[in-house]
Amino acid sequence: MCLAVASSCYRLPAKKNLSTTARTSSQNLDLFSLLHQSPNINHLRHLHAHLLRTSNYSNVVLRSKLVLAYSNLNHLFPTSLSVFWYMPHRNIFSWNINIIIGEFSRSGFASISIDDFTLPLVLRACSASREARLGGLVHVLSFKLGFGVSLFVSSALVIMYVETGEISYARKLFDEMPVRDSVLYTGMFGGYVQQGEAVLGLPLFREMMCYGFPLDSVVMVSLVMACGQFGMLKHGKSVHGWCIRRCSCLGLNLGNAVVDMYVKCSKLAYAQRVFDKMPRRDVISWSSLVLGYKLDGDVVVSLKLFEEMLQEGVKPNAVTFLGVLSACAHGGLVDKSWLYFRHMHEYKIVPELKHYASMADCMARAGLLEEAEKFMEEMLVKADEAVMGAVLSGCKVYGNVQVGERVARKLIQLKPGKAGYYVTLAGLYTAAGRFDEAESLRQWMKEKQISKVPGCSSI
C-alpha cells in the first residue's frame, strides 16, 4: 500500500457492513502499519496527534509501536521515553522496547521476567549504539540468569562483540558454542573482513562450506570485500559471476561491495559497468567511484562524478569529500579545493585531519607554501604528521628553506626518532648552499644514532 494512500486510512468513513469490533481491529492494523512505515519525524508526529485525539491512544500495542517508531527515527530522548513513561498500561513488548532505548537498568523489570528473547533485544541495542561496556554488563547478567547456554543469547552476544569491534571476545564465545548456525558464521566472517583481517575470516568461510550452510547475499558481500582487500581479481570475478547466476539482481550492499572490489583491483571499467547497472545507488556507491578515479589519476572524471552525485540529490559524506579534495590536490586545483572544503560546512560535516591534510597538500603542490603554513596554523585542530608532512614535501619540491625549516623543526619535535625529516631538512640546507648547517645536522644524526630504515620489497 502506498504510504500517502495509507496515511488517509484513518480519515476514511467506516464501512457500514462491518461490525464495530472488526472495524476497530482493521483501523488498528492500518495504524500499526503506518507507524511501522513512517518515513520521517513530521509524519510520525501527525500519527501521534491522531492517536491522542482518538481512543486508539489507550491501545498498549499501538503506543508501544509509537515508542519504537520514535526510537527508530533517532528521537529516543525525550520523545520516545516520555511516551513510554506516560503509558497507563505496559506489557512485555512495551518493556522490551524500553530496554532497547537504554532504560534497561531503570525499569526494575516491574515483576516482568526476563527471557532469552528480551536479552537479544538489549544486546542489539548495545550493538546499534556501540556500547561495548554496557554489552559486557549484559553478558555477565545473561550468565548469572542462566541464559549463557541459550543459542539466541549466545548468538546475540557474538554479533554484539563483532559490531562493537571486540572481535577477539566474539571469537572466544564463538569457539565455545556447542551449536553454531549460518548467522553466527556469517557474523564472524563479516566481522573479520570489516576489521581488515580477512585472512583470519576465510577459514570460517571454508568451514561454512564444509558444513553445507547455504550462501546468501550477506555472506557474498563479505567474500567480495575479502577479495578486494587481497587484490584477488580472479577470485573476485568468480564471486561476482556466482552472484549474477544465483541472484536476480545485485542488491545495494552487494553492488557496493562489487564496485569497491573492482576499484581496489584497479579495474575501473568493470566498476563503472556494475555501477551503471545498479538499480539503486547511495553515497557509498558514488564515493567508491570518486575515490577510485582519484587513485587512478583521472581527476576530471572523479570531480565530474561528484557533481553528478549532487545533481542526483545524494548527500555526500566525509569519505566523498576526502576523495574530491584529494583529487583537487593531485590536479593542482586550489580554488576548487577551497570550494569543496566550504561545501563541507554546508552539509554539516566537520573536517577531519585527513581533509586538512588534503587541503595542505593541494596548496603545497601548487607552490602556495606560505598559504599552506598559515592554513596549518589556523586549523581548528592541532596539525598532525600528515598535514605538516604535506607542507614539507612542497617545500622540498620548490626549495623553500624558510617555511621548510620551520615545519621540519615542528615535525622533528613531534617525531624525534624519524630520520626522514632530518634528511629532508639537510637536503633543503644543501640546495640553499648552507653546507655547514647540513653537515652539522648529519653529524648530529650520527651521534644520536638516527638513520633511515632501508627500503625493501614485499614481493
C-alpha positions as CSV (number, residue, x, y, z in Angstrom):
1,M,0.0,0.0,0.0
2,C,1.4,3.4,-0.9
3,L,2.3,5.4,2.1
4,A,0.4,8.5,1.0
5,V,-2.8,6.4,0.4
6,A,-2.3,4.5,3.7
7,S,-2.0,7.8,5.6
8,S,-5.5,8.6,4.7
9,C,-6.9,5.3,6.0
10,Y,-7.8,6.7,9.4
11,R,-9.8,9.6,7.9
12,L,-12.0,7.4,5.7
13,P,-15.5,6.7,6.9
14,A,-16.1,3.3,8.3
15,K,-17.9,0.7,6.1
16,K,-21.4,0.1,7.3
17,N,-21.3,-3.7,6.7
18,L,-18.5,-4.2,9.2
19,S,-19.1,-4.8,12.9
20,T,-17.7,-2.3,15.4
21,T,-15.1,-4.9,16.7
22,A,-14.0,-5.8,13.2
23,R,-13.9,-2.1,12.1
24,T,-11.7,-1.2,15.2
25,S,-9.4,-4.1,14.6
26,S,-9.0,-3.1,10.9
27,Q,-8.2,0.5,11.9
28,N,-5.6,-0.6,14.5
29,L,-3.9,-2.7,11.9
30,D,-3.8,0.2,9.5
31,L,-2.4,2.5,12.2
32,F,0.2,-0.1,13.2
33,S,1.3,-0.4,9.6
34,L,1.5,3.4,9.3
35,L,3.6,3.7,12.4
36,H,5.9,0.9,11.1
37,Q,6.4,2.7,7.7
38,S,6.6,6.3,9.0
39,P,9.4,7.9,6.8
40,N,10.2,11.0,8.9
41,I,9.5,12.7,12.2
42,N,6.9,15.1,10.9
43,H,4.8,12.2,9.6
44,L,5.1,10.3,12.9
45,R,4.0,13.4,14.9
46,H,0.9,13.6,12.8
47,L,0.1,10.0,13.6
48,H,0.9,10.6,17.3
49,A,-1.6,13.6,17.3
50,H,-4.2,11.4,15.6
51,L,-3.8,8.7,18.4
52,L,-4.1,11.4,21.1
53,R,-7.4,12.6,19.6
54,T,-8.9,9.2,19.5
55,S,-9.4,6.3,21.8
56,N,-6.6,4.4,20.0
57,Y,-4.1,6.0,22.3
58,S,-5.2,3.7,25.1
59,N,-4.1,0.7,22.9
60,V,-1.0,-0.7,24.5
61,V,0.3,-2.2,21.3
62,L,-0.1,1.0,19.3
63,R,1.6,3.1,22.0
64,S,4.4,0.6,22.2
65,K,4.8,0.8,18.4
66,L,4.9,4.6,18.7
67,V,7.7,4.3,21.2
68,L,9.7,2.1,18.8
69,A,8.9,4.3,15.8
70,Y,10.3,7.4,17.6
71,S,13.4,5.5,18.6
72,N,13.9,4.2,15.0
73,L,13.9,7.9,13.8
74,N,16.6,8.8,16.4
75,H,14.2,10.5,18.8
76,L,14.9,8.3,21.8
77,F,15.2,11.2,24.3
78,P,13.0,12.8,25.4
79,T,10.1,11.9,23.0
80,S,10.3,8.1,22.9
81,L,11.0,7.8,26.6
82,S,8.3,10.3,27.6
83,V,5.7,8.3,25.6
84,F,6.8,5.2,27.4
85,W,6.7,6.6,30.9
86,Y,3.2,8.0,30.5
87,M,1.7,4.8,29.2
88,P,-1.1,3.8,31.6
89,H,-0.5,0.1,30.9
90,R,2.6,-1.8,29.8
91,N,3.1,-5.3,28.6
92,I,6.3,-7.4,27.9
93,F,6.5,-5.8,24.4
94,S,6.5,-2.3,25.9
95,W,9.2,-3.2,28.4
96,N,11.4,-4.8,25.7
97,I,11.2,-1.6,23.7
98,N,12.0,0.5,26.8
99,I,15.0,-1.8,27.4
100,I,16.1,-1.3,23.8
101,I,16.3,2.5,24.1
102,G,18.6,2.4,27.1
103,E,16.3,2.1,30.1
104,F,17.3,-1.4,30.9
105,S,18.6,-0.6,34.4
106,R,15.9,1.9,35.3
107,S,12.8,-0.3,34.7
108,G,13.5,-2.6,37.6
109,F,11.6,-5.2,35.4
110,A,8.4,-4.4,37.3
111,S,7.9,-8.1,38.1
112,I,8.1,-8.9,34.4
113,S,10.6,-11.8,33.9
114,I,13.4,-11.5,31.5
115,D,13.6,-14.3,28.9
116,D,16.0,-15.3,26.2
117,F,14.1,-13.2,23.7
118,T,14.4,-10.0,25.8
119,L,18.2,-10.2,26.2
120,P,19.0,-10.3,22.4
121,L,17.0,-7.1,22.0
122,V,19.1,-5.4,24.7
123,L,22.3,-6.7,23.0
124,R,21.1,-5.5,19.6
125,A,20.6,-2.0,21.2
126,C,24.1,-2.2,22.6
127,S,25.4,-3.0,19.1
128,A,23.5,-0.2,17.4
129,S,24.8,2.4,20.0
130,R,28.3,0.8,20.1
131,E,28.0,0.5,23.8
132,A,30.6,-2.2,24.4
133,R,30.8,-1.6,28.1
134,L,27.0,-2.0,28.6
135,G,27.1,-5.0,26.3
136,G,29.7,-6.6,28.6
137,L,27.5,-6.0,31.6
138,V,24.5,-7.6,29.9
139,H,26.9,-10.5,29.0
140,V,27.6,-11.0,32.7
141,L,23.9,-10.7,33.6
142,S,22.9,-13.3,31.0
143,F,25.2,-15.8,32.6
144,K,24.0,-15.0,36.1
145,L,20.4,-15.6,35.0
146,G,21.3,-18.9,33.3
147,F,20.9,-17.8,29.7
148,G,24.5,-18.5,28.7
149,V,23.6,-21.8,27.1
150,S,20.8,-20.2,25.0
151,L,21.6,-20.2,21.3
152,F,19.6,-16.9,20.9
153,V,21.5,-15.1,23.6
154,S,24.9,-16.5,22.7
155,S,24.4,-15.6,19.0
156,A,23.4,-12.0,20.0
157,L,26.5,-11.8,22.2
158,V,28.8,-12.8,19.4
159,I,27.1,-10.3,17.0
160,M,27.3,-7.6,19.6
161,Y,31.0,-8.1,20.2
162,V,31.6,-8.2,16.4
163,E,29.7,-4.9,15.8
164,T,31.4,-3.1,18.7
165,G,34.9,-4.1,17.3
166,E,35.7,-6.6,20.1
167,I,36.4,-9.4,17.6
168,S,38.7,-11.4,20.0
169,Y,35.8,-11.7,22.6
170,A,33.4,-12.6,19.8
171,R,35.8,-15.4,18.5
172,K,36.2,-16.8,22.1
173,L,32.5,-17.1,22.5
174,F,32.1,-18.5,19.0
175,D,34.6,-21.2,19.7
176,E,32.9,-22.2,23.0
177,M,29.5,-22.6,21.4
178,P,28.4,-26.2,21.0
179,V,26.0,-25.3,18.2
180,R,26.6,-22.8,15.5
181,D,24.3,-21.7,12.7
182,S,24.8,-19.8,9.4
183,V,24.0,-16.5,11.1
184,L,26.9,-16.9,13.5
185,Y,29.4,-17.9,10.8
186,T,28.2,-15.0,8.6
187,G,28.6,-12.5,11.5
188,M,32.1,-13.8,12.5
189,F,33.3,-13.8,8.9
190,G,31.9,-10.4,8.2
191,G,33.5,-9.1,11.4
192,Y,37.0,-10.2,10.4
193,V,36.6,-8.6,7.0
194,Q,35.3,-5.3,8.4
195,Q,38.3,-5.3,10.8
196,G,40.6,-5.7,7.8
197,E,41.6,-9.2,8.9
198,A,40.1,-11.3,6.1
199,V,43.0,-13.7,6.3
200,L,41.5,-14.8,9.7
201,G,38.0,-14.9,8.4
202,L,38.5,-17.1,5.3
203,P,39.0,-20.3,7.3
204,L,35.5,-19.7,8.8
205,F,34.1,-19.3,5.3
206,R,35.7,-22.7,4.2
207,E,34.2,-24.2,7.4
208,M,30.8,-22.9,6.4
209,M,31.1,-24.5,3.0
210,C,32.2,-27.9,4.6
211,Y,29.1,-27.9,6.9
212,G,26.9,-27.2,3.9
213,F,25.4,-23.9,5.1
214,P,23.6,-22.0,2.4
215,L,25.3,-18.9,1.0
216,D,23.3,-15.7,0.8
217,S,23.9,-12.2,-0.3
218,V,25.2,-11.2,3.2
219,V,28.0,-13.8,3.0
220,M,28.8,-12.8,-0.5
221,V,29.2,-9.2,0.5
222,S,31.9,-10.2,3.0
223,L,33.6,-12.6,0.5
224,V,33.7,-9.9,-2.2
225,M,35.2,-7.4,0.3
226,A,37.8,-10.0,1.2
227,C,38.8,-10.4,-2.4
228,G,39.1,-6.6,-2.7
229,Q,41.4,-6.5,0.4
230,F,43.7,-9.1,-1.1
231,G,43.5,-7.7,-4.6
232,M,42.4,-11.1,-5.9
233,L,40.8,-10.0,-9.1
234,K,40.3,-13.6,-10.5
235,H,38.5,-14.8,-7.3
236,G,36.5,-11.6,-7.1
237,K,35.3,-12.0,-10.7
238,S,34.3,-15.6,-9.9
239,V,32.3,-14.5,-6.9
240,H,30.7,-11.7,-9.0
241,G,29.7,-14.3,-11.6
242,W,28.2,-16.6,-8.9
243,C,26.1,-13.6,-7.6
244,I,24.8,-12.9,-11.1
245,R,23.9,-16.5,-11.7
246,R,22.2,-17.0,-8.3
247,C,20.7,-13.6,-7.6
248,S,18.0,-12.0,-9.8
249,C,19.8,-8.6,-9.3
250,L,22.6,-7.3,-7.1
251,G,21.2,-5.6,-4.0
252,L,22.6,-2.3,-2.9
253,N,25.1,-3.7,-0.4
254,L,26.3,-6.4,-2.7
255,G,26.5,-4.0,-5.6
256,N,28.6,-1.6,-3.5
257,A,30.9,-4.4,-2.4
258,V,31.5,-5.5,-6.1
259,V,32.2,-1.9,-7.2
260,D,34.6,-1.4,-4.3
261,M,36.4,-4.7,-5.1
262,Y,37.0,-3.7,-8.7
263,V,38.2,-0.3,-7.6
264,K,40.7,-1.8,-5.3
265,C,41.8,-4.2,-8.1
266,S,42.3,-1.1,-10.4
267,K,39.6,-2.3,-12.8
268,L,37.6,0.9,-13.0
269,A,35.9,-0.1,-16.3
270,Y,34.4,-3.1,-14.6
271,A,33.5,-1.0,-11.5
272,Q,31.8,1.6,-13.7
273,R,29.8,-1.1,-15.6
274,V,28.5,-2.6,-12.3
275,F,27.7,0.9,-11.0
276,D,25.7,1.9,-14.1
277,K,23.6,-1.3,-13.9
278,M,22.8,-0.8,-10.2
279,P,19.0,-0.1,-9.8
280,R,19.7,2.0,-6.7
281,R,22.8,3.8,-5.7
282,D,23.7,5.5,-2.4
283,V,26.5,7.7,-1.1
284,I,28.8,4.6,-0.7
285,S,28.3,3.7,-4.4
286,W,29.2,7.1,-5.6
287,S,32.1,7.6,-3.1
288,S,33.8,4.3,-4.2
289,L,34.0,5.5,-7.8
290,V,35.0,9.1,-6.9
291,L,37.9,7.6,-4.8
292,G,38.7,5.1,-7.5
293,Y,39.1,7.5,-10.3
294,K,41.1,9.8,-8.0
295,L,43.5,6.9,-7.2
296,D,43.8,6.2,-10.9
297,G,44.8,9.8,-11.5
298,D,41.7,10.7,-13.5
299,V,40.9,13.9,-11.7
300,V,38.4,15.2,-14.3
301,V,36.1,12.1,-14.1
302,S,36.4,12.0,-10.3
303,L,35.1,15.6,-10.0
304,K,32.5,15.1,-12.7
305,L,31.1,12.1,-10.8
306,F,30.9,14.2,-7.7
307,E,28.9,16.9,-9.5
308,E,26.6,14.2,-10.9
309,M,26.1,12.8,-7.4
310,L,25.0,16.2,-6.2
311,Q,22.6,16.6,-9.1
312,E,21.1,13.2,-8.3
313,G,20.3,14.5,-4.8
314,V,22.6,12.2,-3.0
315,K,24.1,13.8,0.1
316,P,27.9,13.4,0.3
317,N,29.7,12.2,3.4
318,A,33.2,12.7,4.9
319,V,34.6,10.0,2.7
320,T,33.2,11.6,-0.5
321,F,34.8,14.9,0.4
322,L,38.1,13.3,1.1
323,G,38.0,11.8,-2.4
324,V,37.3,15.1,-4.1
325,L,39.8,17.1,-2.0
326,S,42.5,14.5,-2.8
327,A,41.6,14.7,-6.5
328,C,41.9,18.5,-6.4
329,A,45.4,18.0,-4.7
330,H,46.5,15.7,-7.5
331,G,45.2,18.1,-10.1
332,G,46.5,21.3,-8.5
333,L,43.0,22.7,-8.4
334,V,43.4,25.0,-5.4
335,D,40.3,27.2,-6.0
336,K,38.1,24.1,-6.4
337,S,39.5,22.5,-3.3
338,W,38.5,25.6,-1.3
339,L,35.0,25.5,-2.8
340,Y,34.5,21.8,-1.8
341,F,36.1,22.5,1.6
342,R,33.5,25.2,2.3
343,H,30.8,22.8,1.0
344,M,31.6,20.5,3.9
345,H,30.2,23.1,6.3
346,E,27.0,23.5,4.2
347,Y,26.5,19.7,4.6
348,K,27.3,20.0,8.4
349,I,30.3,17.7,8.0
350,V,33.2,18.5,10.4
351,P,36.5,18.4,8.6
352,E,38.9,15.7,10.0
353,L,42.7,15.8,9.9
354,K,42.6,13.8,6.6
355,H,40.7,16.6,5.0
356,Y,43.0,19.3,6.4
357,A,46.0,17.2,5.1
358,S,44.5,17.1,1.6
359,M,44.0,20.9,1.6
360,A,47.6,21.5,2.8
361,D,48.8,19.0,0.1
362,C,46.8,20.8,-2.6
363,M,48.3,24.2,-1.7
364,A,51.8,22.8,-1.3
365,R,51.7,21.1,-4.7
366,A,50.7,24.4,-6.2
367,G,53.7,26.1,-4.6
368,L,51.5,28.2,-2.2
369,L,53.7,27.3,0.8
370,E,53.2,30.4,2.9
371,E,49.4,30.0,2.5
372,A,49.7,26.3,3.4
373,E,51.7,27.1,6.5
374,K,49.1,29.8,7.5
375,F,46.3,27.3,6.9
376,M,48.1,24.8,9.1
377,E,48.4,27.3,11.9
378,E,44.8,28.4,11.7
379,M,43.3,24.9,11.8
380,L,40.6,24.2,14.3
381,V,42.5,21.1,15.4
382,K,46.2,20.6,16.1
383,A,48.1,19.7,12.9
384,D,49.4,16.2,12.8
385,E,52.3,14.5,10.9
386,A,50.3,14.1,7.7
387,V,49.4,17.8,7.5
388,M,52.9,19.1,8.2
389,G,54.5,16.4,6.1
390,A,52.4,17.6,3.1
391,V,53.7,21.1,3.5
392,L,57.3,19.9,4.0
393,S,57.1,17.9,0.8
394,G,56.1,21.0,-1.1
395,C,59.0,22.9,0.4
396,K,61.4,20.2,-0.8
397,V,60.0,20.4,-4.4
398,Y,60.0,24.2,-4.5
399,G,63.2,24.7,-2.4
400,N,61.5,27.0,0.2
401,V,64.0,26.8,3.0
402,Q,62.3,29.3,5.3
403,V,59.0,27.5,5.5
404,G,60.6,24.1,5.2
405,E,62.9,24.8,8.2
406,R,60.0,25.9,10.5
407,V,57.8,22.9,9.5
408,A,60.7,20.4,9.7
409,R,61.5,21.5,13.2
410,K,57.9,21.0,14.3
411,L,57.9,17.5,12.8
412,I,61.2,16.7,14.5
413,Q,59.8,17.8,17.8
414,L,56.7,15.6,17.1
415,K,58.7,12.6,15.8
416,P,62.3,12.9,17.1
417,G,63.3,9.4,16.0
418,K,62.1,9.7,12.4
419,A,65.2,10.1,10.2
420,G,63.3,11.2,7.1
421,Y,62.6,14.7,8.4
422,Y,66.3,15.3,9.3
423,V,67.3,14.1,5.8
424,T,64.8,16.4,4.1
425,L,65.9,19.4,6.2
426,A,69.6,18.6,5.4
427,G,68.6,18.5,1.7
428,L,67.0,21.9,1.9
429,Y,70.1,23.3,3.5
430,T,72.3,21.8,0.8
431,A,70.1,23.1,-2.0
432,A,70.3,26.6,-0.5
433,G,74.1,26.4,-0.2
434,R,74.1,26.2,3.6
435,F,76.5,23.3,3.6
436,D,77.8,23.8,7.2
437,E,74.3,23.5,8.6
438,A,73.6,20.5,6.5
439,E,76.8,18.7,7.6
440,S,76.2,19.7,11.3
441,L,72.7,18.2,11.1
442,R,74.0,14.9,9.6
443,Q,76.7,14.7,12.2
444,W,74.1,15.2,14.9
445,M,72.1,12.3,13.4
446,K,75.2,10.0,13.7
447,E,75.7,11.0,17.3
448,K,72.1,10.2,18.2
449,Q,72.2,7.0,16.0
450,I,69.3,8.2,13.9
451,S,69.3,6.5,10.5
452,K,66.9,5.8,7.7
453,V,65.3,2.4,7.6
454,P,66.5,0.6,4.3
455,G,63.7,0.1,1.8
456,C,62.5,-3.4,1.0
457,S,60.1,-5.0,-1.4
458,S,57.1,-7.1,-0.3
459,I,57.4,-9.3,-3.5
